Amino acid sequence: MYIWHGAFQSPPTGHVTAGAENRRPDGTVHLAGQSADMRVAVIGAGVIGLSTAQCIYEQFHSTVSPLTIEVYADNFTPLTTSDGAAGLWQPYLYDKGNVQETKWNKETFDYLLSILKSPESVKMGIFLQSGYNICTKPLPDPSFKDIVLGFRCLTDRELQMFPGYSYGWFNTAIMLEGKTYLPWLMDWLHEKGVKFHHRKIESFKELADGGADVIINCTGMRSGELQPDPELKPGRGQIVKVDAPWLKHWMIAHDYKSDGSPYNKPYIIPGSHLVTVGGTFQVGNWSEKNSSIDHKNIWNNACKLEPSLKHARIVEDWTGLRPARSKVRLERETIQSGSTTIEVIHNYGHGGFGLTIHRGCAKEAARLFGQIVEQKGKGPRARL
Amino acid sequence: MFAAQFPDIPLERQRRWFKESFDHLSAIAQSEYASEAGVLLSSGWQIFKEVPANKKPFWTDFVIGFRFMTDHELKRFPDHRFGQAFTTIKCECSSYLPWLEKRFRKAGGQVEQRKVHSLQELSTSYDIIVNCSGLGSKTLVGDPEVYSVRGQVLKVEAPWLKHFIRDGDGKTCIYPGVHSVTIGGTRQEGDWRTHVDEGDTKSILERCKRLEPSLRKAKVLSEWVGLRPSRRNPRVEREVVVLQGRRVPVVHNYGPEGGEGGGCAAGPQGARGPQLRPWGVGSDAGLGYGPGCTGAGQAVSS
């Protein structure tokens, strides 16, 4: 596990520092004559918030100057939803027509695959793992069949390993462990001058008043507190983390219902140190407390699927709320607040596939940011 | 487990040995005993710098999900032009042997640790002798065909590695195990040295890191040398030997190359004939005689 050793920003003190500058209401300074500067406030420090901050920096730090990026969150790694996820790159079986999501998933997979050549991959928590998606009846090929490596149907002999299941697929996918990836992202951002604020943001206006030109809303499950969204619901997931290092494949069972809710059948996903055993997908359940009944069901179902688990040492249970939505909300919104306008880019609602889709979404959010830069005349043309 | 074809043994018999071994271990891997026995399913790739003459060796039916690698998969190995992907079994003898011995003793078997210098020492105490002495057969039964193929490996800490990678030349391999990853190796024919060779260590690390760059972040835990008991063909046959006036049947079962030894573990039981009941998982039969093989083996840890 990779620990982030950076520091959070102290709250503003209201000092006036020497020099010819203007002081903003929050105490920070705005250098006179620098009309091309952009201040970006990212709310949320899960995989979505951090990777969006990274993409914006990557694409604009040389053309927008100065570019100030600040991340605000009340939970940082290892306490975010991204930290608890097993870390397997795999979208839901079908995208239900959301072809953009499949595109973003593919961009993310290809990005992670390209990093595998480098020894950095270990520090980022990225590695390959193969495994089995098993079904109780034949299903159409999943959306990710051409994205992953070596996708194929299961042979009869393989299906014999899973009594009760009659169909399925085998492929090699990528693992991206949040507990390692998030600290790596924080270090990367910290090195580039991005600041982190450990506090809960109560409204977009709060940040706009503080001088933010653009607000990126990556608040996942609790986006509804900043702006009500009836489409956003918790998809409660409880997992059991166990020590079973002889397991080298992931296995995910599917019982495909018309509403497409995945992950309420057993799944077993080995990580770099522990194995994640699940699962549940309880829509509307806001409880972040571990349930003994869920533990029992998860454990019994998983042991039926993988008898050797009987001898695995149980380490701990964890519960997270997937920010479930009919589709990802990734769009701009210009909010009127009195006489001013607040530019917001929403990037939330990634359900159980945040790690899977993060890079594609971050790049799209950066593209939307670019539109705002152009509109405000702060792009390279402003320099001429 | 990787199977080489033995030149003078009928292919059908070899196929049977490898298939039985694979199925036997596969059943353990899928049972609750998997972790204690150190037997696990392992998927991965065997890759070739040059396209081999035989792209589909005889064992492709025994392993699981055998297919050729796609171009997308081969991109990770720019030095290699062809590859096979499949799921096989890893059998970790450091766990498997103690597990077998535990079951053997539980079934009434007896184990005596001592070096047997000649079959004469056993002639008056036993009705049947089964000779599994590997390299030791050279001196124990005077077999001139037995020779050593030296193999050095390293054990590294790289728990993020979940696939095996093996170069088709047989010399470079990465095998993730339960608690560590074994990387290798060497094939030095006629080399009987059991101590670690620093030059080999360097070469192994270089070759494996080339295949799997993330190994640069892996800590080396230990180095080990083993001598594969090699022979043109494994010796699996019966003979009757006269020992101190008694005619004693001897069953020989040695000589599959160390790397492929696992492939023959369960196989040749049939060759022993009706006097012995096969002993394995699920069977309650014990083999009620002292093995002629403990203590005569030559594999040593450094």
Chai-1 contact restraints between the chains, C-beta under 6 A:
chainA,res_idxA,chainB,res_idxB,connection_type,confidence,min_distance_angstrom,max_distance_angstrom,comment,restraint_id
A,K117,B,P213,contact,1.0,0.0,6.0,A-B,restraint_1
A,P119,B,P213,contact,1.0,0.0,6.0,A-B,restraint_2
A,P119,B,S214,contact,1.0,0.0,6.0,A-B,restraint_3
A,P119,B,R216,contact,1.0,0.0,6.0,A-B,restraint_4
A,P119,B,K217,contact,1.0,0.0,6.0,A-B,restraint_5
A,S121,B,S214,contact,1.0,0.0,6.0,A-B,restraint_6
A,V122,B,S214,contact,1.0,0.0,6.0,A-B,restraint_7
A,V122,B,K217,contact,1.0,0.0,6.0,A-B,restraint_8
A,F127,B,W160,contact,1.0,0.0,6.0,A-B,restraint_9
A,Q129,B,K162,contact,1.0,0.0,6.0,A-B,restraint_10
A,S130,B,S43,contact,1.0,0.0,6.0,A-B,restraint_11
A,L149,B,H72,contact,1.0,0.0,6.0,A-B,restraint_12
A,L149,B,E73,contact,1.0,0.0,6.0,A-B,restraint_13
A,G150,B,E73,contact,1.0,0.0,6.0,A-B,restraint_14
A,G150,B,A85,contact,1.0,0.0,6.0,A-B,restraint_15
A,T155,B,G65,contact,1.0,0.0,6.0,A-B,restraint_16
A,R157,B,I64,contact,1.0,0.0,6.0,A-B,restraint_17
A,E158,B,I64,contact,1.0,0.0,6.0,A-B,restraint_18
A,M161,B,Q30,contact,1.0,0.0,6.0,A-B,restraint_19
A,F170,B,G65,contact,1.0,0.0,6.0,A-B,restraint_20
A,P245,B,V178,contact,1.0,0.0,6.0,A-B,restraint_21
A,W246,B,S35,contact,1.0,0.0,6.0,A-B,restraint_22
A,W246,B,L40,contact,1.0,0.0,6.0,A-B,restraint_23
A,W246,B,V178,contact,1.0,0.0,6.0,A-B,restraint_24
A,K248,B,S42,contact,1.0,0.0,6.0,A-B,restraint_25
A,K248,B,K162,contact,1.0,0.0,6.0,A-B,restraint_26
A,S272,B,P159,contact,1.0,0.0,6.0,A-B,restraint_27
A,S272,B,W160,contact,1.0,0.0,6.0,A-B,restraint_28
A,H273,B,P159,contact,1.0,0.0,6.0,A-B,restraint_29
A,P307,B,S31,contact,1.0,0.0,6.0,A-B,restraint_30
A,P307,B,E32,contact,1.0,0.0,6.0,A-B,restraint_31
A,S308,B,E32,contact,1.0,0.0,6.0,A-B,restraint_32
A,S308,B,A34,contact,1.0,0.0,6.0,A-B,restraint_33
A,S308,B,S35,contact,1.0,0.0,6.0,A-B,restraint_34
A,K310,B,E32,contact,1.0,0.0,6.0,A-B,restraint_35
A,H311,B,S35,contact,1.0,0.0,6.0,A-B,restraint_36
